[in-house]
Amino acid sequence: MSNRKSELETLRADLKARLAKYEAHQHREGGALEKDSEEQAVQTQNDEVVDSLETETRRELAQIERALERLANGRGGECERCGNEIDPRRLQVLPYTTLCVECAEQ
């Protein structure tokens, strides 16, 4: 179980670093928009992509935080919905999952 916790903590650190990069991009820490309107269009498109990536990263981070919380409470291997044990193979593939296969498919 501690191996899973370590993996989740590593994933959490990676996601937080990724979020910092996305936020830096959104705050134009690399500089203002280009003066050329075509370049501005490309940069604006990039902003939309970064927004989507940031949203997805925040969702994944929330899942990891939830899984770590459940591990700390001694319920990390138990399905959040039905209470059955989550298959260890599923936890290897998706260490942040809190649902067994059956409940996730519903």
DSSP file (Angstrom, degrees, kcal/mol; ACC not computed):
  #  RESIDUE AA STRUCTURE BP1 BP2  ACC     N-H-->O    O-->H-N    N-H-->O    O-->H-N    TCO  KAPPA ALPHA  PHI   PSI    X-CA   Y-CA   Z-CA
    1    1 A M     >        0   0    0      0, 0.0     4,-2.2     0, 0.0     5,-0.1   0.000 360.0 360.0 360.0 -35.9    0.0    0.0    0.0
    2    2 A S  H  >  +     0   0    0      1,-0.2     4,-2.5     2,-0.2     5,-0.2   0.814 360.0  58.6 -66.5 -28.3    2.9    2.4    0.7
    3    3 A N  H  > S+     0   0    0      2,-0.2     4,-2.3     1,-0.2    -1,-0.2   0.911 106.9  47.2 -63.9 -42.2    4.1    1.8   -2.8
    4    4 A R  H  > S+     0   0    0      2,-0.2     4,-2.8     1,-0.2    -2,-0.2   0.911 111.0  51.4 -64.6 -42.4    0.7    3.1   -4.1
    5    5 A K  H  X S+     0   0    0     -4,-2.2     4,-2.5     1,-0.2    -2,-0.2   0.926 110.4  49.0 -60.9 -44.3    0.9    6.1   -1.8
    6    6 A S  H  X S+     0   0    0     -4,-2.5     4,-2.1     1,-0.2    -1,-0.2   0.908 111.4  49.4 -61.2 -43.0    4.4    6.9   -3.0
    7    7 A E  H  X S+     0   0    0     -4,-2.3     4,-2.5     1,-0.2    -2,-0.2   0.912 111.5  49.0 -63.6 -42.6    3.2    6.6   -6.6
    8    8 A L  H  X S+     0   0    0     -4,-2.8     4,-2.6     1,-0.2    -2,-0.2   0.891 110.3  50.9 -64.3 -39.5    0.2    8.9   -5.9
    9    9 A E  H  X S+     0   0    0     -4,-2.5     4,-2.2     2,-0.2    -1,-0.2   0.876 110.6  49.2 -66.2 -36.7    2.5   11.4   -4.2
   10   10 A T  H  X S+     0   0    0     -4,-2.1     4,-2.3     2,-0.2    -2,-0.2   0.925 111.9  48.4 -66.0 -45.1    4.8   11.4   -7.2
   11   11 A L  H  X S+     0   0    0     -4,-2.5     4,-2.6     1,-0.2    -2,-0.2   0.912 110.4  52.3 -59.9 -42.7    1.8   11.9   -9.6
   12   12 A R  H  X S+     0   0    0     -4,-2.6     4,-2.5     1,-0.2    -2,-0.2   0.924 109.7  48.3 -60.7 -45.5    0.6   14.7   -7.4
   13   13 A A  H  X S+     0   0    0     -4,-2.2     4,-2.1     1,-0.2    -1,-0.2   0.907 111.9  49.7 -62.5 -41.8    3.9   16.5   -7.5
   14   14 A D  H  X S+     0   0    0     -4,-2.3     4,-2.2     1,-0.2    -2,-0.2   0.916 111.9  48.0 -62.7 -43.6    4.1   16.1  -11.3
   15   15 A L  H  X S+     0   0    0     -4,-2.6     4,-2.7     1,-0.2    -2,-0.2   0.885 109.9  52.0 -66.8 -38.6    0.6   17.5  -11.8
   16   16 A K  H  X S+     0   0    0     -4,-2.5     4,-2.0     2,-0.2    -1,-0.2   0.897 110.2  49.0 -64.8 -38.6    1.3   20.4   -9.5
   17   17 A A  H  X S+     0   0    0     -4,-2.1     4,-1.7     2,-0.2    -2,-0.2   0.904 111.1  50.1 -64.9 -41.1    4.4   21.2  -11.5
   18   18 A R  H  X S+     0   0    0     -4,-2.2     4,-2.3     1,-0.2    -2,-0.2   0.913 108.8  52.1 -63.4 -42.6    2.4   21.0  -14.7
   19   19 A L  H  X S+     0   0    0     -4,-2.7     4,-2.9     1,-0.2     5,-0.2   0.890 105.3  55.4 -61.1 -39.4   -0.3   23.3  -13.3
   20   20 A A  H  X S+     0   0    0     -4,-2.0     4,-2.1     1,-0.2    -1,-0.2   0.896 108.4  48.5 -61.0 -39.5    2.4   25.9  -12.4
   21   21 A K  H  X S+     0   0    0     -4,-1.7     4,-2.2     2,-0.2    -2,-0.2   0.916 111.7  48.9 -66.4 -42.7    3.5   25.8  -16.1
   22   22 A Y  H  X S+     0   0    0     -4,-2.3     4,-2.5     1,-0.2    -2,-0.2   0.917 112.0  48.7 -62.8 -43.1   -0.1   26.2  -17.3
   23   23 A E  H  X S+     0   0    0     -4,-2.9     4,-1.9     2,-0.2    -1,-0.2   0.888 109.5  52.2 -65.1 -38.7   -0.7   29.1  -14.9
   24   24 A A  H  <>S+     0   0    0     -4,-2.1     5,-2.5    -5,-0.2     6,-0.4   0.903 110.4  49.1 -62.8 -40.5    2.5   30.8  -16.0
   25   25 A H  H ><5S+     0   0    0     -4,-2.2     3,-1.5     1,-0.2    -2,-0.2   0.938 111.0  49.2 -62.8 -46.4    1.4   30.5  -19.6
   26   26 A Q  H 3<5S+     0   0    0     -4,-2.5    -1,-0.2     1,-0.3    -2,-0.2   0.803 110.1  51.0 -66.4 -29.3   -2.0   32.0  -18.8
   27   27 A H  T 3<5S-     0   0    0     -4,-1.9    -1,-0.3    -5,-0.2    -2,-0.2   0.329 111.5-122.2 -90.1   7.8   -0.5   34.9  -16.9
   28   28 A R  T X 5 +     0   0    0     -3,-1.5     3,-1.9     1,-0.1    -3,-0.2   0.848  54.4 157.8  56.0  39.3    1.8   35.6  -19.9
   29   29 A E  T 3 <S+     0   0    0     -5,-2.5    -4,-0.1     1,-0.3    -1,-0.1   0.724  72.0  58.6 -65.2 -19.2    5.0   35.2  -17.8
   30   30 A G  T 3  S-     0   0    0     -6,-0.4    -1,-0.3     1,-0.3     2,-0.2   0.481 127.0 -74.9 -86.4  -2.9    6.8   34.6  -21.0
   31   31 A G    <   -     0   0    0     -3,-1.9    -1,-0.3    -4,-0.1     3,-0.1  -0.489  57.1 -62.8 127.1 162.9    5.7   37.9  -22.5
   32   32 A A        -     0   0    0      1,-0.2     3,-0.1    -2,-0.2    -4,-0.0  -0.091  69.5 -69.1 -71.1 173.1    2.7   39.7  -23.9
   33   33 A L        -     0   0    0      1,-0.1    -1,-0.2     2,-0.1     7,-0.1  -0.291  59.7 -99.3 -61.0 149.0    0.9   38.7  -27.1
   34   34 A E        -     0   0    0      1,-0.1    -1,-0.1     2,-0.1     6,-0.1  -0.296  22.5-127.7 -65.3 155.7    2.8   39.3  -30.3
   35   35 A K  S    S+     0   0    0     -3,-0.1     2,-0.3     4,-0.1    -1,-0.1   0.802  86.8  91.9 -76.0 -29.5    1.9   42.4  -32.3
   36   36 A D  S  > S-     0   0    0      1,-0.1     4,-2.2     2,-0.0     5,-0.2  -0.509  74.9-142.4 -69.1 128.3    1.3   40.4  -35.4
   37   37 A S  H  > S+     0   0    0     -2,-0.3     4,-1.9     1,-0.2    -1,-0.1   0.827  99.7  53.6 -65.8 -32.1   -2.4   39.5  -35.7
   38   38 A E  H  > S+     0   0    0      2,-0.2     4,-1.9     1,-0.2    -1,-0.2   0.916 110.2  47.3 -67.1 -41.9   -1.7   36.0  -37.1
   39   39 A E  H  > S+     0   0    0      1,-0.2     4,-2.7     2,-0.2    -2,-0.2   0.886 109.5  54.2 -65.0 -38.0    0.7   35.3  -34.2
   40   40 A Q  H  X S+     0   0    0     -4,-2.2     4,-2.6     1,-0.2    -1,-0.2   0.893 106.1  52.8 -61.7 -39.5   -2.0   36.5  -31.8
   41   41 A A  H  X S+     0   0    0     -4,-1.9     4,-2.2     2,-0.2    -1,-0.2   0.915 110.7  46.7 -62.9 -42.6   -4.5   34.1  -33.3
   42   42 A V  H  X S+     0   0    0     -4,-1.9     4,-2.4     2,-0.2    -2,-0.2   0.922 112.8  49.5 -64.3 -44.4   -2.0   31.2  -32.8
   43   43 A Q  H  X S+     0   0    0     -4,-2.7     4,-2.0     1,-0.2    -2,-0.2   0.887 109.8  51.4 -63.6 -38.2   -1.3   32.3  -29.3
   44   44 A T  H  X S+     0   0    0     -4,-2.6     4,-1.7     2,-0.2    -1,-0.2   0.903 109.3  50.2 -65.7 -40.8   -5.0   32.6  -28.5
   45   45 A Q  H  X S+     0   0    0     -4,-2.2     4,-1.9     1,-0.2    -2,-0.2   0.917 109.0  52.2 -61.1 -42.7   -5.6   29.1  -29.9
   46   46 A N  H  X S+     0   0    0     -4,-2.4     4,-2.8     1,-0.2    -2,-0.2   0.880 104.4  57.2 -60.1 -38.1   -2.7   27.9  -27.6
   47   47 A D  H  X S+     0   0    0     -4,-2.0     4,-2.5     1,-0.2    -1,-0.2   0.904 105.3  50.5 -59.3 -41.7   -4.5   29.5  -24.7
   48   48 A E  H  X S+     0   0    0     -4,-1.7     4,-2.0     2,-0.2    -1,-0.2   0.901 111.0  48.2 -64.4 -41.0   -7.6   27.5  -25.3
   49   49 A V  H  X S+     0   0    0     -4,-1.9     4,-2.5     2,-0.2    -2,-0.2   0.927 112.0  49.1 -64.4 -45.0   -5.6   24.3  -25.5
   50   50 A V  H  X S+     0   0    0     -4,-2.8     4,-2.8     1,-0.2    -2,-0.2   0.884 107.9  55.2 -63.8 -38.2   -3.8   25.2  -22.2
   51   51 A D  H  X S+     0   0    0     -4,-2.5     4,-2.3    -5,-0.2    -1,-0.2   0.931 109.9  46.4 -58.3 -45.4   -7.1   25.9  -20.6
   52   52 A S  H  X S+     0   0    0     -4,-2.0     4,-2.3     2,-0.2    -2,-0.2   0.916 113.1  48.7 -64.0 -43.9   -8.3   22.4  -21.5
   53   53 A L  H  X S+     0   0    0     -4,-2.5     4,-2.4     1,-0.2    -1,-0.2   0.896 111.0  51.0 -63.2 -40.0   -5.2   20.8  -20.3
   54   54 A E  H  X S+     0   0    0     -4,-2.8     4,-2.4     2,-0.2    -2,-0.2   0.918 109.6  49.8 -64.2 -43.5   -5.3   22.8  -17.0
   55   55 A T  H  X S+     0   0    0     -4,-2.3     4,-1.9     1,-0.2    -2,-0.2   0.927 113.1  46.1 -60.6 -46.3   -8.9   21.7  -16.4
   56   56 A E  H  X S+     0   0    0     -4,-2.3     4,-2.3     1,-0.2    -1,-0.2   0.888 111.6  51.8 -65.0 -39.3   -8.1   18.1  -17.0
   57   57 A T  H  X S+     0   0    0     -4,-2.4     4,-2.5     1,-0.2    -1,-0.2   0.899 108.4  51.2 -64.7 -40.9   -5.0   18.3  -14.8
   58   58 A R  H  X S+     0   0    0     -4,-2.4     4,-2.2     2,-0.2    -1,-0.2   0.890 109.7  50.7 -63.6 -38.9   -7.1   19.8  -12.0
   59   59 A R  H  X S+     0   0    0     -4,-1.9     4,-1.9     2,-0.2    -2,-0.2   0.937 112.1  46.3 -62.3 -46.7   -9.6   16.9  -12.3
   60   60 A E  H  X S+     0   0    0     -4,-2.3     4,-2.2     1,-0.2    -2,-0.2   0.892 110.9  52.7 -64.8 -39.6   -6.9   14.3  -12.1
   61   61 A L  H  X S+     0   0    0     -4,-2.5     4,-2.5     1,-0.2    -1,-0.2   0.895 107.3  52.1 -62.5 -40.3   -5.2   16.1   -9.2
   62   62 A A  H  X S+     0   0    0     -4,-2.2     4,-2.2     1,-0.2    -1,-0.2   0.888 108.8  50.9 -63.1 -38.8   -8.6   16.1   -7.3
   63   63 A Q  H  X S+     0   0    0     -4,-1.9     4,-2.4     2,-0.2    -2,-0.2   0.904 110.5  48.9 -64.6 -40.8   -8.8   12.3   -7.9
   64   64 A I  H  X S+     0   0    0     -4,-2.2     4,-2.6     2,-0.2    -2,-0.2   0.914 110.1  50.7 -65.7 -42.8   -5.3   11.8   -6.6
   65   65 A E  H  X S+     0   0    0     -4,-2.5     4,-2.2     1,-0.2    -1,-0.2   0.905 111.1  49.4 -60.9 -41.2   -6.1   13.9   -3.5
   66   66 A R  H  X S+     0   0    0     -4,-2.2     4,-2.4     2,-0.2    -2,-0.2   0.920 111.0  49.0 -64.2 -44.5   -9.2   11.8   -2.9
   67   67 A A  H  X S+     0   0    0     -4,-2.4     4,-2.4     1,-0.2    -2,-0.2   0.905 111.5  49.4 -63.4 -41.3   -7.3    8.5   -3.3
   68   68 A L  H  X S+     0   0    0     -4,-2.6     4,-2.4     2,-0.2    -1,-0.2   0.891 110.0  51.7 -64.4 -38.8   -4.6    9.7   -0.9
   69   69 A E  H  X S+     0   0    0     -4,-2.2     4,-1.4     2,-0.2    -2,-0.2   0.920 110.6  47.9 -62.7 -44.0   -7.3   10.7    1.6
   70   70 A R  H  <>S+     0   0    0     -4,-2.4     5,-3.1     1,-0.2     6,-0.6   0.886 110.4  52.0 -65.6 -38.6   -8.9    7.3    1.4
   71   71 A L  H ><5S+     0   0    0     -4,-2.4     3,-1.7     4,-0.3     5,-0.2   0.924 107.8  51.8 -61.5 -43.7   -5.5    5.6    1.8
   72   72 A A  H 3<5S+     0   0    0     -4,-2.4    -1,-0.2     1,-0.3    -2,-0.2   0.811 109.4  50.6 -63.3 -29.6   -4.9    7.7    5.0
   73   73 A N  T 3<5S-     0   0    0     -4,-1.4    -1,-0.3    -5,-0.2    -2,-0.2   0.371 119.5-111.0 -88.8   4.2   -8.3    6.6    6.3
   74   74 A G  T < 5S+     0   0    0     -3,-1.7    -3,-0.2    -4,-0.2    -2,-0.1   0.698  96.1  99.9  76.4  19.7   -7.4    2.9    5.6
   75   75 A R    > < +     0   0    0     -5,-3.1     3,-1.3    -6,-0.2    -4,-0.3   0.100  36.8 117.0-122.7  21.7  -10.0    2.6    2.8
   76   76 A G  T 3  S+     0   0    0     -6,-0.6    -5,-0.2     1,-0.3    -1,-0.1   0.746  79.6  44.1 -65.7 -26.6   -7.7    3.0   -0.2
   77   77 A G  T 3  S+     0   0    0     -7,-0.2     9,-3.3    -3,-0.1     2,-0.4   0.327  97.1  93.3 -99.7   7.4   -8.4   -0.5   -1.6
   78   78 A E  B <  S-A   85   0A   0     -3,-1.3     7,-0.2     7,-0.3     2,-0.2  -0.840  83.5-109.7-106.0 136.6  -12.2   -0.4   -1.0
   79   79 A C     >  -     0   0    0      5,-3.7     4,-1.1    -2,-0.4    20,-0.2  -0.423  19.8-142.8 -64.1 131.4  -14.7    0.7   -3.6
   80   80 A E  T  4 S+     0   0    0     18,-3.5    -1,-0.2    -2,-0.2    19,-0.1   0.770  95.6  38.1 -66.4 -28.0  -16.1    4.1   -2.7
   81   81 A R  T  4 S+     0   0    0     17,-0.3    -1,-0.1     3,-0.1    18,-0.1   0.924 131.7  16.4 -92.3 -52.5  -19.6    3.1   -4.0
   82   82 A C  T  4 S-     0   0    0      2,-0.1    -2,-0.1    18,-0.0     3,-0.1   0.650  90.4-126.2-102.1 -17.2  -20.2   -0.6   -3.2
   83   83 A G     <  +     0   0    0     -4,-1.1    -3,-0.1     1,-0.3     3,-0.1   0.364  63.5 132.6  87.9  -6.0  -17.6   -1.2   -0.5
   84   84 A N        -     0   0    0     -6,-0.1    -5,-3.7     1,-0.1    -1,-0.3  -0.310  68.0 -87.1 -73.3 162.7  -16.0   -4.2   -2.3
   85   85 A E  B     -A   78   0A   0     -7,-0.2     2,-0.4    -3,-0.1    -7,-0.3  -0.484  39.3-124.6 -70.6 138.0  -12.3   -4.6   -2.7
   86   86 A I        -     0   0    0     -9,-3.3    14,-0.1    -2,-0.2     5,-0.1  -0.715  35.7-102.6 -82.4 131.0  -10.8   -2.9   -5.8
   87   87 A D    >>  -     0   0    0     -2,-0.4     4,-1.7     1,-0.2     3,-0.8  -0.304  24.5-134.3 -54.3 127.3   -8.9   -5.4   -7.9
   88   88 A P  H 3> S+     0   0    0      0, 0.0     4,-1.6     0, 0.0    -1,-0.2   0.805 105.8  59.2 -56.6 -30.4   -5.1   -4.8   -7.2
   89   89 A R  H 3> S+     0   0    0      2,-0.2     4,-1.6     1,-0.2     5,-0.2   0.879 104.0  50.7 -66.5 -36.4   -4.5   -5.0  -11.0
   90   90 A R  H <> S+     0   0    0     -3,-0.8     4,-3.3     1,-0.2    -1,-0.2   0.899 108.3  52.0 -65.2 -40.4   -6.9   -2.0  -11.5
   91   91 A L  H  < S+     0   0    0     -4,-1.7    -1,-0.2     1,-0.2    -2,-0.2   0.804 105.9  55.3 -67.7 -28.4   -5.0   -0.1   -8.8
   92   92 A Q  H  < S+     0   0    0     -4,-1.6    -1,-0.2    -5,-0.2    -2,-0.2   0.902 115.7  37.3 -67.8 -40.1   -1.7   -0.7  -10.6
   93   93 A V  H  < S+     0   0    0     -4,-1.6    -2,-0.2     1,-0.3    -1,-0.1   0.899 135.1  22.3 -78.0 -42.5   -3.1    0.7  -13.8
   94   94 A L    ><  +     0   0    0     -4,-3.3     3,-2.3    -5,-0.2    -1,-0.3  -0.713  67.8 175.7-125.3  78.0   -5.1    3.5  -12.2
   95   95 A P  T 3  S+     0   0    0      0, 0.0    -1,-0.1     0, 0.0   -87,-0.1   0.710  79.8  55.0 -61.1 -18.7   -3.6    4.1   -8.8
   96   96 A Y  T 3  S+     0   0    0     -3,-0.1   -29,-0.2   -88,-0.0     2,-0.1   0.378  80.5 119.1 -95.3   4.7   -6.0    7.1   -8.1
   97   97 A T    <   -     0   0    0     -3,-2.3   -11,-0.1    -7,-0.2     3,-0.0  -0.394  38.1-176.9 -70.7 148.1   -9.2    5.1   -8.7
   98   98 A T        +     0   0    0      2,-0.1   -18,-3.5    -2,-0.1     2,-0.4   0.212  62.8  75.1-123.1   9.7  -11.7    4.9   -5.9
   99   99 A L  S    S-     0   0    0    -20,-0.2   -20,-0.1   -19,-0.1     2,-0.0  -0.949  75.3-125.1-126.1 143.8  -14.1    2.6   -7.8
  100  100 A C     >  -     0   0    0     -2,-0.4     4,-2.4   -14,-0.1     5,-0.2  -0.301  41.0 -98.9 -72.8 169.7  -14.1   -1.0   -8.7
  101  101 A V  H  > S+     0   0    0      1,-0.2     4,-1.9     2,-0.2     5,-0.2   0.915 122.0  52.6 -58.6 -45.6  -14.6   -2.0  -12.3
  102  102 A E  H  > S+     0   0    0      1,-0.2     4,-0.6     2,-0.2    -1,-0.2   0.916 113.1  42.5 -60.0 -45.6  -18.3   -2.7  -11.9
  103  103 A C  H >4 S+     0   0    0      1,-0.2     3,-0.6     2,-0.2    -1,-0.2   0.857 111.7  54.8 -70.9 -35.0  -19.1    0.6  -10.3
  104  104 A A  H 3< S+     0   0    0     -4,-2.4    -1,-0.2     1,-0.2    -2,-0.2   0.823 105.0  54.6 -67.3 -30.3  -16.9    2.5  -12.7
  105  105 A E  H 3<        0   0    0     -4,-1.9    -1,-0.2     1,-0.2    -2,-0.2   0.676 360.0 360.0 -77.2 -16.9  -18.8    1.0  -15.7
  106  106 A Q    <<        0   0    0     -4,-0.6    -1,-0.2    -3,-0.6    -2,-0.2   0.475 360.0 360.0 -75.6 360.0  -22.2    2.2  -14.3
